Each structure stands twice: as C-alpha cells, then as structure tokens.
Amino acid sequence: MPAQHTRDKRRIRVFIASPGDLAPERRTFKEGIDELNRGFGDGAAIEFIPLGWEDMLASTGRRVQTLINQEIDTCD
C-alpha cells in the first residue's frame, strides 16, 4: 500500500490486558486485529494498532507497571 494511504488512516490503539499465561489467546487477538485491518480497516481508512504488556517488555527490557499504565492511557 502506498505511504500516502497509510497517512490518511485514522489510527486506533487497542491495548489487550491479560495475564502472560494466555499467550495463545493474545496471539489470536493480534492476528484478529491484523485481519480486521486488511478487511474492514482498509475499506474504512482505519488502522487498529494492537498493544500489550509484552510490547513494553520488548522496548524497555523490563516489565514496569508504571510504563504499562502510561501506555494504556494513550490507547483508545
């Protein structure tokens, strides 16, 4: 998809909050968001951005609840 179309999309950040022992369900959620983006999102000019605590862990190298809470506050 050309970059111009990506800029025109409304971005909606979606945070999934669940314990780490639900890893398969969390992957399924993110796969569902990807599928939604390819179908409905493309047609409606919306991009859903899935986020979770593991994304914070990957970017900081540690799991800090304060950082997770800040990320949740930025989500729709």
Biopython code that builds the backbone (N, CA, C, O; Angstrom):
import numpy as np
from Bio.PDB.StructureBuilder import StructureBuilder

atoms = [
    (1, "MET", "N", (0.846, -1.174, 0.000)),
    (1, "MET", "CA", (0.000, 0.000, 0.000)),
    (1, "MET", "C", (0.890, 1.236, 0.000)),
    (1, "MET", "O", (1.855, 1.281, 0.763)),
    (2, "PRO", "N", (0.611, 2.215, -0.805)),
    (2, "PRO", "CA", (1.403, 3.437, -0.842)),
    (2, "PRO", "C", (1.349, 4.173, 0.490)),
    (2, "PRO", "O", (0.342, 4.128, 1.196)),
    (3, "ALA", "N", (2.443, 4.851, 0.824)),
    (3, "ALA", "CA", (2.537, 5.563, 2.102)),
    (3, "ALA", "C", (1.453, 6.616, 2.251)),
    (3, "ALA", "O", (0.997, 6.874, 3.365)),
    (4, "GLN", "N", (1.036, 7.226, 1.160)),
    (4, "GLN", "CA", (0.023, 8.272, 1.228)),
    (4, "GLN", "C", (-1.273, 7.735, 1.843)),
    (4, "GLN", "O", (-1.902, 8.426, 2.644)),
    (5, "HIS", "N", (-1.677, 6.527, 1.485)),
    (5, "HIS", "CA", (-2.892, 5.944, 2.027)),
    (5, "HIS", "C", (-2.746, 5.659, 3.519)),
    (5, "HIS", "O", (-3.710, 5.809, 4.270)),
    (6, "THR", "N", (-1.576, 5.257, 3.954)),
    (6, "THR", "CA", (-1.329, 4.983, 5.366)),
    (6, "THR", "C", (-1.485, 6.254, 6.189)),
    (6, "THR", "O", (-2.048, 6.210, 7.283)),
    (7, "ARG", "N", (-1.000, 7.385, 5.685)),
    (7, "ARG", "CA", (-1.105, 8.654, 6.415)),
    (7, "ARG", "C", (-2.551, 9.074, 6.601)),
    (7, "ARG", "O", (-2.888, 9.696, 7.608)),
    (8, "ASP", "N", (-3.404, 8.747, 5.652)),
    (8, "ASP", "CA", (-4.790, 9.173, 5.696)),
    (8, "ASP", "C", (-5.644, 8.331, 6.636)),
    (8, "ASP", "O", (-6.790, 8.695, 6.902)),
    (9, "LYS", "N", (-5.137, 7.244, 7.133)),
    (9, "LYS", "CA", (-5.907, 6.363, 8.002)),
    (9, "LYS", "C", (-5.968, 6.901, 9.430)),
    (9, "LYS", "O", (-5.003, 7.474, 9.936)),
    (10, "ARG", "N", (-7.101, 6.709, 10.056)),
    (10, "ARG", "CA", (-7.243, 7.014, 11.476)),
    (10, "ARG", "C", (-6.652, 5.837, 12.238)),
    (10, "ARG", "O", (-6.990, 4.685, 11.966)),
    (11, "ARG", "N", (-5.780, 6.119, 13.179)),
    (11, "ARG", "CA", (-5.111, 5.068, 13.951)),
    (11, "ARG", "C", (-5.783, 4.931, 15.306)),
    (11, "ARG", "O", (-5.934, 5.909, 16.038)),
    (12, "ILE", "N", (-6.183, 3.708, 15.634)),
    (12, "ILE", "CA", (-6.836, 3.419, 16.901)),
    (12, "ILE", "C", (-5.974, 2.410, 17.646)),
    (12, "ILE", "O", (-5.784, 1.280, 17.195)),
    (13, "ARG", "N", (-5.456, 2.838, 18.794)),
    (13, "ARG", "CA", (-4.598, 1.970, 19.611)),
    (13, "ARG", "C", (-5.468, 1.131, 20.540)),
    (13, "ARG", "O", (-6.307, 1.657, 21.271)),
    (14, "VAL", "N", (-5.255, -0.191, 20.498)),
    (14, "VAL", "CA", (-6.056, -1.132, 21.280)),
    (14, "VAL", "C", (-5.118, -1.898, 22.206)),
    (14, "VAL", "O", (-4.217, -2.594, 21.739)),
    (15, "PHE", "N", (-5.325, -1.773, 23.514)),
    (15, "PHE", "CA", (-4.479, -2.462, 24.490)),
    (15, "PHE", "C", (-5.195, -3.702, 24.988)),
    (15, "PHE", "O", (-6.352, -3.634, 25.402)),
    (16, "ILE", "N", (-4.505, -4.844, 24.949)),
    (16, "ILE", "CA", (-5.069, -6.070, 25.495)),
    (16, "ILE", "C", (-4.407, -6.331, 26.844)),
    (16, "ILE", "O", (-3.185, -6.433, 26.947)),
    (17, "ALA", "N", (-5.236, -6.435, 27.862)),
    (17, "ALA", "CA", (-4.756, -6.671, 29.219)),
    (17, "ALA", "C", (-5.181, -8.069, 29.640)),
    (17, "ALA", "O", (-6.368, -8.355, 29.792)),
    (18, "SER", "N", (-4.195, -8.929, 29.825)),
    (18, "SER", "CA", (-4.458, -10.286, 30.287)),
    (18, "SER", "C", (-3.143, -10.856, 30.818)),
    (18, "SER", "O", (-2.070, -10.349, 30.492)),
    (19, "PRO", "N", (-3.225, -11.898, 31.625)),
    (19, "PRO", "CA", (-2.004, -12.496, 32.166)),
    (19, "PRO", "C", (-1.168, -13.180, 31.076)),
    (19, "PRO", "O", (-1.676, -13.556, 30.020)),
    (20, "GLY", "N", (0.095, -13.323, 31.361)),
    (20, "GLY", "CA", (1.029, -13.921, 30.418)),
    (20, "GLY", "C", (0.737, -15.364, 30.072)),
    (20, "GLY", "O", (1.162, -15.842, 29.020)),
    (21, "ASP", "N", (0.005, -16.086, 30.950)),
    (21, "ASP", "CA", (-0.276, -17.492, 30.646)),
    (21, "ASP", "C", (-1.356, -17.651, 29.572)),
    (21, "ASP", "O", (-1.754, -18.771, 29.253)),
    (22, "LEU", "N", (-1.823, -16.545, 29.022)),
    (22, "LEU", "CA", (-2.790, -16.590, 27.923)),
    (22, "LEU", "C", (-2.114, -16.230, 26.596)),
    (22, "LEU", "O", (-2.734, -15.622, 25.724)),
    (23, "ALA", "N", (-0.848, -16.606, 26.451)),
    (23, "ALA", "CA", (-0.079, -16.260, 25.250)),
    (23, "ALA", "C", (-0.773, -16.682, 23.953)),
    (23, "ALA", "O", (-0.803, -15.888, 23.013)),
    (24, "PRO", "N", (-1.334, -17.897, 23.854)),
    (24, "PRO", "CA", (-2.002, -18.265, 22.594)),
    (24, "PRO", "C", (-3.196, -17.350, 22.288)),
    (24, "PRO", "O", (-3.418, -16.974, 21.136)),
    (25, "GLU", "N", (-3.947, -17.002, 23.310)),
    (25, "GLU", "CA", (-5.098, -16.117, 23.120)),
    (25, "GLU", "C", (-4.655, -14.708, 22.719)),
    (25, "GLU", "O", (-5.313, -14.049, 21.914)),
    (26, "ARG", "N", (-3.548, -14.257, 23.280)),
    (26, "ARG", "CA", (-3.016, -12.931, 22.942)),
    (26, "ARG", "C", (-2.557, -12.903, 21.487)),
    (26, "ARG", "O", (-2.775, -11.915, 20.786)),
    (27, "ARG", "N", (-1.923, -13.983, 21.030)),
    (27, "ARG", "CA", (-1.515, -14.078, 19.618)),
    (27, "ARG", "C", (-2.747, -14.076, 18.712)),
    (27, "ARG", "O", (-2.755, -13.419, 17.671)),
    (28, "THR", "N", (-3.782, -14.810, 19.112)),
    (28, "THR", "CA", (-5.013, -14.857, 18.332)),
    (28, "THR", "C", (-5.635, -13.470, 18.237)),
    (28, "THR", "O", (-6.133, -13.086, 17.178)),
    (29, "PHE", "N", (-5.612, -12.723, 19.320)),
    (29, "PHE", "CA", (-6.129, -11.355, 19.327)),
    (29, "PHE", "C", (-5.381, -10.503, 18.304)),
    (29, "PHE", "O", (-5.999, -9.804, 17.502)),
    (30, "LYS", "N", (-4.057, -10.564, 18.336)),
    (30, "LYS", "CA", (-3.259, -9.757, 17.404)),
    (30, "LYS", "C", (-3.474, -10.197, 15.957)),
    (30, "LYS", "O", (-3.506, -9.358, 15.056)),
    (31, "GLU", "N", (-3.621, -11.493, 15.728)),
    (31, "GLU", "CA", (-3.916, -11.978, 14.377)),
    (31, "GLU", "C", (-5.277, -11.466, 13.916)),
    (31, "GLU", "O", (-5.449, -11.107, 12.751)),
    (32, "GLY", "N", (-6.243, -11.433, 14.832)),
    (32, "GLY", "CA", (-7.566, -10.909, 14.510)),
    (32, "GLY", "C", (-7.519, -9.432, 14.149)),
    (32, "GLY", "O", (-8.210, -8.990, 13.232)),
    (33, "ILE", "N", (-6.704, -8.669, 14.869)),
    (33, "ILE", "CA", (-6.539, -7.246, 14.569)),
    (33, "ILE", "C", (-5.925, -7.076, 13.177)),
    (33, "ILE", "O", (-6.353, -6.214, 12.409)),
    (34, "ASP", "N", (-4.927, -7.897, 12.856)),
    (34, "ASP", "CA", (-4.303, -7.831, 11.527)),
    (34, "ASP", "C", (-5.333, -8.120, 10.435)),
    (34, "ASP", "O", (-5.372, -7.434, 9.414)),
    (35, "GLU", "N", (-6.157, -9.129, 10.655)),
    (35, "GLU", "CA", (-7.192, -9.481, 9.681)),
    (35, "GLU", "C", (-8.218, -8.355, 9.549)),
    (35, "GLU", "O", (-8.651, -8.026, 8.445)),
    (36, "LEU", "N", (-8.596, -7.777, 10.667)),
    (36, "LEU", "CA", (-9.532, -6.654, 10.660)),
    (36, "LEU", "C", (-8.962, -5.479, 9.870)),
    (36, "LEU", "O", (-9.680, -4.832, 9.107)),
    (37, "ASN", "N", (-7.674, -5.206, 10.055)),
    (37, "ASN", "CA", (-7.025, -4.119, 9.318)),
    (37, "ASN", "C", (-7.038, -4.367, 7.812)),
    (37, "ASN", "O", (-7.251, -3.447, 7.022)),
    (38, "ARG", "N", (-6.808, -5.621, 7.425)),
    (38, "ARG", "CA", (-6.772, -5.950, 5.989)),
    (38, "ARG", "C", (-8.152, -5.863, 5.351)),
    (38, "ARG", "O", (-8.259, -5.572, 4.159)),
    (39, "GLY", "N", (-9.184, -6.104, 6.100)),
    (39, "GLY", "CA", (-10.536, -6.072, 5.548)),
    (39, "GLY", "C", (-11.225, -4.753, 5.848)),
    (39, "GLY", "O", (-11.162, -3.810, 5.059)),
    (40, "PHE", "N", (-11.873, -4.701, 6.980)),
    (40, "PHE", "CA", (-12.636, -3.522, 7.378)),
    (40, "PHE", "C", (-11.763, -2.277, 7.443)),
    (40, "PHE", "O", (-12.151, -1.224, 6.939)),
    (41, "GLY", "N", (-10.599, -2.384, 8.052)),
    (41, "GLY", "CA", (-9.727, -1.224, 8.244)),
    (41, "GLY", "C", (-9.346, -0.554, 6.943)),
    (41, "GLY", "O", (-9.372, 0.673, 6.845)),
    (42, "ASP", "N", (-8.991, -1.348, 5.937)),
    (42, "ASP", "CA", (-8.631, -0.774, 4.636)),
    (42, "ASP", "C", (-9.809, -0.028, 4.024)),
    (42, "ASP", "O", (-9.652, 1.079, 3.509)),
    (43, "GLY", "N", (-10.976, -0.632, 4.080)),
    (43, "GLY", "CA", (-12.154, -0.018, 3.479)),
    (43, "GLY", "C", (-12.633, 1.215, 4.218)),
    (43, "GLY", "O", (-13.184, 2.131, 3.608)),
    (44, "ALA", "N", (-12.428, 1.246, 5.533)),
    (44, "ALA", "CA", (-12.909, 2.364, 6.352)),
    (44, "ALA", "C", (-11.815, 3.380, 6.652)),
    (44, "ALA", "O", (-12.053, 4.348, 7.375)),
    (45, "ALA", "N", (-10.624, 3.175, 6.107)),
    (45, "ALA", "CA", (-9.479, 4.061, 6.352)),
    (45, "ALA", "C", (-9.147, 4.153, 7.836)),
    (45, "ALA", "O", (-8.901, 5.231, 8.376)),
    (46, "ILE", "N", (-9.149, 2.974, 8.482)),
    (46, "ILE", "CA", (-8.822, 2.864, 9.909)),
    (46, "ILE", "C", (-7.713, 1.827, 10.057)),
    (46, "ILE", "O", (-7.707, 0.805, 9.370)),
    (47, "GLU", "N", (-6.789, 2.099, 10.950)),
    (47, "GLU", "CA", (-5.760, 1.117, 11.297)),
    (47, "GLU", "C", (-5.813, 0.886, 12.798)),
    (47, "GLU", "O", (-5.604, 1.807, 13.588)),
    (48, "PHE", "N", (-6.094, -0.352, 13.183)),
    (48, "PHE", "CA", (-6.085, -0.723, 14.592)),
    (48, "PHE", "C", (-4.672, -1.168, 14.949)),
    (48, "PHE", "O", (-4.065, -1.970, 14.240)),
    (49, "ILE", "N", (-4.159, -0.642, 16.047)),
    (49, "ILE", "CA", (-2.797, -0.961, 16.480)),
    (49, "ILE", "C", (-2.879, -1.735, 17.787)),
    (49, "ILE", "O", (-3.210, -1.162, 18.825)),
    (50, "PRO", "N", (-2.582, -3.034, 17.747)),
    (50, "PRO", "CA", (-2.657, -3.834, 18.970)),
    (50, "PRO", "C", (-1.426, -3.617, 19.849)),
    (50, "PRO", "O", (-0.296, -3.606, 19.360)),
    (51, "LEU", "N", (-1.655, -3.448, 21.125)),
    (51, "LEU", "CA", (-0.573, -3.276, 22.091)),
    (51, "LEU", "C", (-0.839, -4.156, 23.299)),
    (51, "LEU", "O", (-1.988, -4.445, 23.632)),
    (52, "GLY", "N", (0.232, -4.578, 23.950)),
    (52, "GLY", "CA", (0.120, -5.378, 25.169)),
    (52, "GLY", "C", (1.344, -5.176, 26.027)),
    (52, "GLY", "O", (2.309, -4.532, 25.615)),
    (53, "TRP", "N", (1.299, -5.728, 27.220)),
    (53, "TRP", "CA", (2.422, -5.539, 28.140)),
    (53, "TRP", "C", (3.709, -6.118, 27.564)),
    (53, "TRP", "O", (4.794, -5.622, 27.867)),
    (54, "GLU", "N", (3.607, -7.154, 26.744)),
    (54, "GLU", "CA", (4.830, -7.739, 26.167)),
    (54, "GLU", "C", (5.514, -6.773, 25.216)),
    (54, "GLU", "O", (6.723, -6.865, 25.007)),
    (55, "ASP", "N", (4.752, -5.839, 24.632)),
    (55, "ASP", "CA", (5.367, -4.815, 23.784)),
    (55, "ASP", "C", (6.210, -3.866, 24.630)),
    (55, "ASP", "O", (7.265, -3.408, 24.191)),
    (56, "MET", "N", (5.751, -3.576, 25.822)),
    (56, "MET", "CA", (6.514, -2.730, 26.741)),
    (56, "MET", "C", (7.775, -3.472, 27.189)),
    (56, "MET", "O", (8.849, -2.877, 27.283)),
    (57, "LEU", "N", (7.643, -4.749, 27.462)),
    (57, "LEU", "CA", (8.785, -5.560, 27.875)),
    (57, "LEU", "C", (9.858, -5.554, 26.791)),
    (57, "LEU", "O", (11.046, -5.434, 27.088)),
    (58, "ALA", "N", (9.439, -5.683, 25.544)),
    (58, "ALA", "CA", (10.385, -5.714, 24.428)),
    (58, "ALA", "C", (11.111, -4.384, 24.258)),
    (58, "ALA", "O", (12.285, -4.363, 23.888)),
    (59, "SER", "N", (10.425, -3.275, 24.524)),
    (59, "SER", "CA", (11.050, -1.968, 24.297)),
    (59, "SER", "C", (11.882, -1.487, 25.487)),
    (59, "SER", "O", (12.784, -0.667, 25.311)),
    (60, "THR", "N", (11.596, -1.979, 26.687)),
    (60, "THR", "CA", (12.312, -1.495, 27.866)),
    (60, "THR", "C", (13.270, -2.527, 28.460)),
    (60, "THR", "O", (14.175, -2.178, 29.218)),
    (61, "GLY", "N", (13.066, -3.802, 28.110)),
    (61, "GLY", "CA", (13.886, -4.850, 28.697)),
    (61, "GLY", "C", (13.421, -5.252, 30.088)),
    (61, "GLY", "O", (14.036, -6.100, 30.735)),
    (62, "ARG", "N", (12.339, -4.646, 30.543)),
    (62, "ARG", "CA", (11.791, -4.984, 31.862)),
    (62, "ARG", "C", (10.293, -4.712, 31.852)),
    (62, "ARG", "O", (9.791, -3.956, 31.021)),
    (63, "ARG", "N", (9.601, -5.332, 32.774)),
    (63, "ARG", "CA", (8.153, -5.125, 32.872)),
    (63, "ARG", "C", (7.894, -4.191, 34.041)),
    (63, "ARG", "O", (7.996, -4.592, 35.201)),
    (64, "VAL", "N", (7.566, -2.968, 33.739)),
    (64, "VAL", "CA", (7.334, -1.958, 34.761)),
    (64, "VAL", "C", (5.880, -1.508, 34.646)),
    (64, "VAL", "O", (5.470, -0.961, 33.622)),
    (65, "GLN", "N", (5.105, -1.743, 35.705)),
    (65, "GLN", "CA", (3.678, -1.443, 35.660)),
    (65, "GLN", "C", (3.400, 0.026, 35.358)),
    (65, "GLN", "O", (2.422, 0.337, 34.678)),
    (66, "THR", "N", (4.232, 0.921, 35.842)),
    (66, "THR", "CA", (4.024, 2.349, 35.575)),
    (66, "THR", "C", (4.069, 2.630, 34.073)),
    (66, "THR", "O", (3.247, 3.390, 33.561)),
    (67, "LEU", "N", (5.020, 2.026, 33.368)),
    (67, "LEU", "CA", (5.113, 2.211, 31.915)),
    (67, "LEU", "C", (3.913, 1.603, 31.206)),
    (67, "LEU", "O", (3.397, 2.170, 30.243)),
    (68, "ILE", "N", (3.474, 0.454, 31.686)),
    (68, "ILE", "CA", (2.295, -0.189, 31.099)),
    (68, "ILE", "C", (1.078, 0.708, 31.294)),
    (68, "ILE", "O", (0.296, 0.897, 30.362)),
    (69, "ASN", "N", (0.909, 1.258, 32.483)),
    (69, "ASN", "CA", (-0.221, 2.144, 32.766)),
    (69, "ASN", "C", (-0.187, 3.377, 31.872)),
    (69, "ASN", "O", (-1.233, 3.822, 31.399)),
    (70, "GLN", "N", (0.985, 3.931, 31.636)),
    (70, "GLN", "CA", (1.106, 5.088, 30.750)),
    (70, "GLN", "C", (0.691, 4.721, 29.326)),
    (70, "GLN", "O", (0.030, 5.507, 28.647)),
    (71, "GLU", "N", (1.072, 3.544, 28.881)),
    (71, "GLU", "CA", (0.709, 3.090, 27.543)),
    (71, "GLU", "C", (-0.801, 2.898, 27.432)),
    (71, "GLU", "O", (-1.404, 3.267, 26.424)),
    (72, "ILE", "N", (-1.403, 2.326, 28.458)),
    (72, "ILE", "CA", (-2.858, 2.139, 28.470)),
    (72, "ILE", "C", (-3.562, 3.491, 28.336)),
    (72, "ILE", "O", (-4.559, 3.607, 27.624)),
    (73, "ASP", "N", (-3.047, 4.500, 29.014)),
    (73, "ASP", "CA", (-3.662, 5.827, 28.955)),
    (73, "ASP", "C", (-3.656, 6.432, 27.556)),
    (73, "ASP", "O", (-4.475, 7.302, 27.258)),
    (74, "THR", "N", (-2.738, 5.981, 26.690)),
    (74, "THR", "CA", (-2.680, 6.517, 25.330)),
    (74, "THR", "C", (-3.584, 5.761, 24.372)),
    (74, "THR", "O", (-3.754, 6.172, 23.224)),
    (75, "CYS", "N", (-4.165, 4.657, 24.831)),
    (75, "CYS", "CA", (-4.999, 3.826, 23.958)),
    (75, "CYS", "C", (-6.428, 4.331, 23.894)),
    (75, "CYS", "O", (-6.909, 5.043, 24.775)),
    (76, "ASP", "N", (-7.089, 3.931, 22.812)),
    (76, "ASP", "CA", (-8.482, 4.313, 22.596)),
    (76, "ASP", "C", (-9.398, 3.344, 23.274)),
    (76, "ASP", "O", (-10.618, 3.497, 23.207)),
]
sb = StructureBuilder()
sb.init_structure("model")
sb.init_model(0)
sb.init_chain("A")
sb.init_seg("    ")
for serial, (resi, resn, name, xyz) in enumerate(atoms, 1):
    if name == "N":
        sb.init_residue(resn, " ", resi, " ")
    sb.init_atom(name, np.array(xyz, "f"), 0.0, 1.0, " ", f" {name:<3s}", serial, name[0])
structure = sb.get_structure()
